[in-house]
C-alpha cells in the first residue's frame, strides 16, 4: 500500500495485478467505506481475468487522513479529485470505474468532469443524486430502514474493539435484503478488518454524509457516452430499485442488472456475478475506448483523418487493438518503409507529451514528437514484430517479408522509451490480452 497526497490530506492505495496487467479498474467504495469494502475474492476474480485492480481508502476511512468527526474539510467534488489523483499517482491515463453507492456518484462525476479518464462505468446500488432528499420521481428509503436509524445504539468506547465490531455488524443488517439470509460471518470479517485499520471510526461514520455535495449532475447524465452497467438489488432499502432504473435510463449506453435477494450490500453470494458484470463492462469499454488526445487533435484539424507518412500502407481496424497499419504493397525484408520526422523534445523537461502527443524515442530522454496523428503512429505492439526502427537514422524498415494485408507491428518495449512510459498503463497493457472475455455462461442483462 502507498500514500497518495490530496488537497489537505492523503488517501491510501492498494493495487493488485496479474503478471501481465491489462486494463486498469478503479474501485470506489461507498459512504464511510475503506478499500476493505472491496473484498479480496472479488478483487481476485478481476485479477484472474487479467485486470489491474486499484482500490483505495477514501478520506476519513481506513488509514487515510481523518478530519474531526462532524467537521470534514472536503466535499463530494474533492472525493472525485482524490480518485483522479490516485490514477495520476499510478500513471494511469484512463481506467474503468466501479462505484458502490456514493462511490457511484464519484464515478458519475468523474465521467462528467474528467471524461478522458473514464473508459467505462459500473454503478452498484447507486442513484443519480447525492446525499439529502431524493428527487420527487425517485423512491426514498424504506420506512423500516428509517426506523432503524432512530433505534441505533450509541457508539462504543474507542478502546472497545469487540464492541465496535458488533456495532458495525449490527449497523449493516438493516441495509441487507429481507428475502435472503444476512451473512453474519462475512459482515463480521469485514467489520474486524475495518476496526483494525481505521484511524478514526467516529470520523468514518460521521463525515461523508455531512460533507458538502456540490452541484447537481442528474440533468447532465446524457453527456456520458462510455459503456455503463447499473447493478441494483431488488430489495435495496436505502435506494429502492426505481433509483437504479432511472440511472440506467438516463445513461445513454447503460445496461441494467437487477439482482434478486440483494439489498444495499455486497455479500459474498453475489460477488461472483458482480465480478462477471464488471468484466463484461470492461470489455465493452475497451472496444469503445475513447481516442487518445492526439486523436482528438486529428479530429479537430483533419476531420478525423491522419497524415499519410508510410507509402504502401493503410489504416484499418485491428484485432490487436483499435486501429492498425496494414500493408497494401509487398515489402521484402530490409525494405525502407518510411523515415520518422518531428521535433526533438526532452522527455524529462516535458513529461506531458508522453500522454498527449505522438512520439518515438531516439534515446530514453529524447523524443521525436509530432503534433498530429501520422500513419506510422498506428503500428500496434507485438512480441514478434515485422517492423524495426533504427533510432539513429530514424528509418522504419521491414524486419521480415511483408505481404499485402499483413498488419505492420513493432515491439515498442524494445525501443529506448522513457522510464515514465514503462510505468504507464499503456505500456503495461502492451503484453496483456487486449480483450477480456466474460465467464462462460454469463448472459448480459437487457438494455434500458
C-alpha positions in Angstrom: 0.0 0.0 0.0 1.1 3.6 -0.6 0.0 7.0 0.5 -1.2 9.4 -2.2 -1.3 13.1 -1.2 -4.5 15.0 -1.9 -5.6 18.6 -1.0 -5.5 18.8 2.8 -4.7 15.1 3.4 -3.9 11.8 1.9 -5.5 8.6 0.7 -4.1 5.1 0.8 -3.9 2.9 -2.3 -3.7 -0.8 -2.8 -3.1 -2.3 -6.2 -3.4 -5.9 -7.4 -2.2 -7.0 -10.8 -1.7 -10.2 -12.8 1.8 -10.9 -14.2 0.8 -9.1 -17.4 -1.5 -6.3 -16.3 -4.4 -5.5 -18.6 -6.9 -2.6 -18.3 -7.0 -0.7 -15.0 -10.1 -0.9 -12.9 -10.6 1.7 -10.2 -12.9 0.6 -7.3 -14.6 3.4 -5.4 -16.4 2.4 -2.2 -19.5 3.9 -0.7 -20.2 6.3 2.2 -17.7 5.9 5.0 -16.2 2.8 3.4 -12.5 2.0 3.2 -10.8 -0.1 0.5 -11.6 -3.2 2.6 -15.2 -3.0 1.3 -13.9 -4.5 -1.9 -13.3 -8.0 -0.6 -10.3 -10.0 -1.8 -12.4 -12.6 -3.5 -13.9 -10.0 -5.8 -10.5 -8.5 -6.5 -9.0 -11.9 -7.1 -11.7 -12.7 -9.7 -10.9 -9.4 -11.6 -7.2 -10.1 -11.4 -7.7 -13.6 -12.7 -9.5 -12.0 -15.8 -6.3 -10.0 -16.5 -7.3 -6.7 -14.9 -5.2 -4.3 -13.0 -7.3 -3.7 -9.8 -6.9 -0.4 -7.8 -8.8 0.3 -4.6 -8.1 3.0 -2.0 -9.0 4.3 1.4 -11.0 7.5 0.9 -10.6 10.4 3.4 -11.8 9.5 6.9 -11.7 5.8 6.2 -9.0 3.1 6.8 -5.5 4.5 7.1 -6.3 7.7 5.1 -6.1 11.1 6.7 -9.0 11.9 9.1 -10.8 15.2 9.9 -12.6 15.8 13.3 -15.9 13.8 13.4 -18.7 16.0 12.1 -16.3 18.6 10.5 -15.0 17.4 7.2 -12.7 19.8 5.3 -13.8 18.4 1.9 -16.9 17.8 -0.1 -18.0 15.3 -2.7 -16.2 17.1 -5.5 -13.0 16.7 -3.6 -13.6 12.9 -3.4 -13.7 12.9 -7.2 -10.4 14.8 -7.4 -8.9 12.4 -4.9 -9.8 9.4 -7.1 -8.2 11.1 -10.2 -5.1 11.8 -8.0 -4.9 8.1 -7.4 -4.8 7.4 -11.1 -2.2 10.2 -11.6 0.0 8.7 -8.9 -0.1 5.3 -10.6 0.5 6.6 -14.1 -3.0 5.5 -15.3 -4.4 7.8 -18.1 -7.8 6.1 -18.3 -9.5 3.5 -16.1 -12.7 1.6 -15.8 -14.6 3.0 -12.8 -16.6 0.8 -10.5 -18.6 2.6 -7.8 -20.8 1.4 -5.0 -23.5 3.8 -3.6 -21.7 7.1 -3.0 -18.8 5.7 -5.0 -21.2 5.6 -7.9 -21.7 9.3 -7.5 -17.9 9.8 -7.6 -17.7 7.7 -10.8 -20.6 9.6 -12.5 -19.0 13.0 -11.7 -15.6 11.7 -12.9 -17.2 10.8 -16.2 -18.6 14.3 -16.5 -15.7 16.3 -15.2 -12.8 14.1 -16.4 -14.2 12.2 -19.4 -10.8 11.3 -20.8 -10.0 9.4 -17.5 -13.1 7.1 -17.7 -13.3 4.1 -20.1 -16.5 2.6 -18.6 -18.7 2.8 -15.6 -20.1 0.0 -13.3 -22.5 1.6 -10.8 -23.7 -0.6 -8.0 -26.5 0.3 -5.6 -26.3 4.0 -6.7 -28.6 6.8 -7.8 -28.3 10.0 -9.9 -28.4 12.4 -6.9 -26.3 12.9 -3.9 -26.9 12.8 -0.1 -30.1 14.6 1.0 -33.7 14.4 0.0 -34.3 12.4 -3.1 -35.9 13.8 -6.3 -39.7 13.6 -6.4 -39.7 11.0 -9.1 -37.3 8.6 -7.3 -38.3 6.4 -4.4 -37.0 7.3 -0.9 -35.5 4.9 1.6 -37.8 2.3 3.2 -39.8 3.1 6.4 -38.1 0.1 8.1 -34.6 1.5 7.3 -35.6 4.9 8.5 -36.9 3.5 11.8 -33.7 1.6 12.3 -31.7 4.9 12.3 -33.6 6.1 15.3 -33.0 2.8 17.1 -29.3 2.7 16.6 -27.3 2.0 19.8 -24.7 4.6 20.9 -21.1 4.2 19.6 -18.9 2.1 21.8 -15.9 3.4 23.7 -12.9 3.9 21.4 -11.0 1.1 23.2 -13.8 -1.4 22.9 -12.6 -3.4 19.9 -15.2 -6.2 20.2 -17.9 -3.6 20.8 -17.1 -1.8 17.6 -17.1 -4.9 15.6 -20.5 -5.8 16.8 -21.7 -2.2 16.3 -20.6 -2.3 12.7 -22.2 -5.7 12.0 -25.5 -4.5 13.6 -25.3 -1.3 11.5 -25.1 -3.3 8.3 -28.1 -5.6 9.0 -30.9 -3.0 8.2 -29.3 -2.4 4.8 -29.4 -6.1 3.8 -32.1 -7.9 1.9 -35.2 -9.1 3.8 -35.7 -12.0 1.4 -32.2 -13.6 1.7 -30.2 -14.6 4.8 -27.9 -11.9 6.3 -24.3 -13.3 6.0 -23.1 -12.6 9.6 -19.6 -14.2 9.1 -19.0 -12.2 6.0 -20.1 -8.9 7.7 -18.1 -9.7 10.8 -14.9 -10.4 8.8 -15.2 -7.0 7.1 -16.0 -5.2 10.4 -13.0 -6.8 12.0 -10.6 -5.5 9.3 -12.2 -2.1 9.4 -11.8 -1.7 13.1 -8.2 -2.8 12.9 -7.3 -0.4 10.1 -9.4 2.7 10.6 -7.7 5.8 12.0 -10.9 7.4 13.4 -14.1 5.3 13.5 -16.2 8.2 14.6 -15.0 10.3 11.6 -15.5 7.4 9.3 -19.2 7.2 10.2 -19.9 10.9 10.5 -18.1 12.9 7.8 -19.1 11.6 4.4 -22.8 12.2 4.9 -22.4 15.8 6.1 -19.7 16.8 3.6 -20.8 19.5 1.0 -22.3 17.7 -2.0 -21.6 20.3 -4.7 -23.8 20.9 -7.7 -26.5 18.6 -9.1 -25.5 16.4 -12.0 -28.5 14.3 -12.9 -29.5 16.6 -15.7 -26.1 16.1 -17.3 -26.1 12.3 -17.4 -26.9 12.3 -21.1 -23.4 13.7 -21.7 -21.8 10.4 -20.5 -21.2 8.2 -23.6 -19.0 5.5 -22.2 -20.4 1.9 -21.8 -22.1 1.6 -18.4 -23.6 -1.2 -16.2 -26.1 -0.4 -13.5 -26.3 -3.2 -10.9 -29.1 -2.8 -8.4 -30.6 -5.1 -5.7 -34.3 -5.8 -5.9 -34.5 -5.4 -2.1 -32.4 -2.3 -1.7 -33.9 -0.4 1.3 -31.7 2.8 1.0 -32.0 3.4 -2.7 -35.0 1.3 -3.8 -34.9 -0.2 -7.3 -36.5 2.8 -9.0 -33.3 4.7 -8.4 -31.2 2.2 -10.4 -33.8 2.0 -13.1 -33.8 5.8 -13.6 -30.0 5.9 -13.6 -29.8 3.2 -16.3 -32.5 5.0 -18.4 -30.6 8.3 -18.2 -27.2 7.0 -19.1 -27.1 6.7 -22.9 -25.1 3.4 -23.1 -26.2 1.6 -19.9 -27.5 -1.9 -19.2 -29.5 -2.6 -16.1 -28.8 -5.7 -14.0 -31.4 -6.4 -11.3 -30.2 -8.8 -8.6 -33.0 -10.7 -6.7 -32.4 -11.1 -3.0 -29.9 -8.2 -2.7 -30.2 -5.1 -0.5 -27.8 -2.2 -0.2 -24.9 -4.5 0.3 -22.2 -6.7 -1.4 -22.4 -10.1 0.2 -20.2 -13.0 -1.0 -23.2 -14.9 -2.6 -23.4 -12.2 -5.3 -19.8 -11.2 -5.7 -19.0 -13.7 -8.5 -21.9 -12.4 -10.6 -20.9 -8.8 -9.8 -17.4 -9.6 -11.0 -18.8 -11.0 -14.2 -20.7 -7.8 -14.9 -17.6 -5.7 -14.2 -15.5 -7.9 -16.6 -18.1 -7.7 -19.3 -18.4 -3.9 -18.9 -14.6 -3.5 -19.1 -14.7 -5.5 -22.4 -17.3 -3.1 -23.8 -15.3 -0.2 -22.7 -12.1 -1.5 -24.2 -13.8 -2.0 -27.5 -15.1 1.6 -27.5 -12.1 3.2 -25.6 -12.1 7.0 -26.1 -9.5 8.3 -28.6 -6.2 9.4 -27.2 -5.6 13.2 -27.0 -3.6 13.0 -30.3 -6.7 11.6 -32.0 -8.8 14.4 -30.6 -6.3 16.8 -32.3 -6.7 15.0 -35.6 -10.5 15.1 -35.2 -10.3 18.8 -34.8 -7.7 19.7 -37.5 -8.0 16.9 -40.1 -11.7 15.8 -39.7 -10.5 12.6 -38.1 -8.0 11.7 -40.8 -4.3 11.2 -40.3 -1.1 12.2 -42.2 0.0 9.5 -44.7 3.7 9.0 -43.9 4.0 5.4 -45.0 3.6 4.7 -48.7 2.0 1.3 -49.5 0.1 1.1 -46.3 -3.5 1.8 -45.0 -5.0 2.3 -41.6 -7.7 -0.3 -40.8 -9.4 -1.9 -37.8 -7.1 -4.2 -35.9 -7.7 -7.4 -34.0 -4.7 -6.5 -31.8 -6.1 -3.1 -30.6 -8.2 -0.4 -32.1 -6.8 0.5 -35.5 -3.6 -0.7 -37.0 -1.4 -0.1 -40.0 -1.7 -2.7 -42.9 0.5 -3.3 -45.9 -1.1 -2.7 -49.4 2.2 -3.5 -51.2 4.8 -6.2 -50.9 7.9 -5.4 -48.9 11.0 -7.7 -48.7 12.9 -7.9 -45.5 15.1 -4.8 -45.1 12.9 -2.6 -47.3 12.6 1.0 -46.3 9.0 1.8 -45.2 9.4 5.4 -44.1 11.5 7.9 -42.2 10.4 9.3 -38.9 10.1 13.1 -38.5 9.2 15.5 -35.8 10.6 17.9 -33.2 13.2 16.9 -30.7 11.8 17.2 -27.1 13.4 16.5 -23.7 11.1 13.9 -22.1 12.1 14.8 -18.6 11.5 18.5 -19.1 8.2 17.9 -20.9 6.6 14.7 -19.4 3.1 15.7 -20.6 4.0 14.9 -24.3 4.2 11.2 -23.4 0.4 11.0 -22.9 -0.7 13.9 -25.2 1.3 13.7 -28.4 2.7 11.1 -30.9 6.3 10.3 -30.5 9.2 8.0 -31.0 12.1 7.7 -28.6 15.6 8.3 -30.1 17.0 7.5 -26.6 15.5 7.3 -23.2 15.4 11.1 -22.7 15.0 12.4 -26.3 11.6 12.1 -28.1 10.8 12.8 -31.7 7.4 14.4 -31.2 4.7 15.0 -33.8 1.8 17.3 -33.1 -0.7 15.2 -35.0 -1.5 11.6 -35.8 0.5 10.0 -38.6 0.1 6.6 -40.3 3.2 5.1 -38.7 1.7 6.1 -35.3 -0.9 3.3 -35.8 1.5 0.4 -35.7 0.5 -1.9 -32.9 2.7 -3.8 -30.5 3.8 -7.4 -31.0 6.3 -9.7 -29.3 7.1 -10.9 -32.8 7.2 -7.7 -34.9 7.8 -7.4 -38.6 8.9 -3.8 -38.5 12.1 -2.4 -36.9 13.2 1.2 -36.4 16.8 2.4 -36.5 16.6 5.2 -33.9 19.8 6.9 -35.1 18.8 7.0 -38.8 15.1 7.3 -37.9 14.4 4.7 -40.6 11.4 2.4 -40.5 12.3 -0.9 -42.2 10.7 -4.3 -42.8 12.2 -6.7 -40.3 10.7 -9.7 -42.2 8.9 -10.1 -45.6 5.6 -8.3 -45.5 2.7 -9.2 -47.9 -0.4 -7.2 -48.8 -2.9 -7.5 -46.0 -0.3 -8.1 -43.3 -0.5 -5.8 -40.2 2.7 -3.9 -39.5 3.8 -4.4 -35.9 6.6 -3.3 -33.7 8.0 -4.2 -30.3 7.6 -0.9 -28.5 9.2 -2.1 -25.3 12.4 -2.9 -27.3 12.6 0.8 -28.2 14.6 3.2 -25.9 11.4 4.6 -24.3 11.3 6.9 -21.3 11.0 5.2 -17.9 7.8 7.1 -17.2 6.2 5.4 -20.2 7.3 2.0 -19.0 5.4 2.6 -15.8 2.3 3.8 -17.6 -0.9 1.8 -18.1 -0.4 1.9 -21.8 3.0 0.1 -21.5 1.6 -2.4 -19.1 -1.2 -3.2 -21.5 1.2 -4.0 -24.3 2.0 -7.5 -23.2 -1.5 -8.3 -21.9 -4.5 -9.7 -23.7 -6.4 -6.8 -25.4 -9.9 -8.1 -24.7 -11.3 -9.5 -21.5 -13.9 -12.2 -22.2 -16.8 -12.7 -19.7 -17.1 -16.1 -17.9 -18.7 -19.0 -19.8 -22.4 -19.0 -19.4 -22.7 -15.3 -18.5 -25.6 -13.5 -20.2 -25.5 -9.7 -20.2 -28.7 -8.0 -19.0 -31.1 -6.1 -21.1 -30.6 -2.5 -22.3 -32.8 0.0 -20.6 
